[in-house]
Amino acid sequence: MVQRNYIRSQIISERKRKNRYYVYFFILAILFIIYNLFFDDMGFVKYIYLKQEEQEIQLELAKLEKEIGGLKVDIKSISKDPFYIEKQARENFGLALPDEYIFKYEADK
């Protein structure tokens, strides 16, 4: 009878040990999955960083498209309007007609 109880207790302890191994393995697997979801190359943290970068790029793209639109208007004006060419030459390059004088004023500091 003592022998039988000893074998039974040994079997129960072996089952408990196996069950502990399964639980440890399961917990380790869950921790690995959670780590990969948040901190891996394609994890949640990287996703948030890429979303912010996408928004910054979208804003920069909108700004550049607006600038392109302005440049297209300038190109159209330069090709059709001689007064616009004269205005740009005066403002950007400081050019003047032969009988004109240019006065430049500096702002007070």
Stockholm file with secondary structure:
# STOCKHOLM 1.0

chainA/1-109         MVQRNYIRSQIISERKRKNRYYVYFFILAILFIIYNLFFDDMGFVKYIYLKQEEQEIQLELAKLEKEIGGLKVDIKSISKDPFYIEKQARENFGLALPDEYIFKYEADK
#=GR chainA/1-109 SS CHHHHHHHHHHHHHHHHHHHHHHHHHHHHHHHHHHHHHHSTTSHHHHHHHHHHHHHHHHHHHHHHHHHHHHHHHHHHHHHCHHHHHHHHHHHHCCCCTTCCCCCCCCCC
#=GC SS_cons         CHHHHHHHHHHHHHHHHHHHHHHHHHHHHHHHHHHHHHHSTTSHHHHHHHHHHHHHHHHHHHHHHHHHHHHHHHHHHHHHCHHHHHHHHHHHHCCCCTTCCCCCCCCCC
//
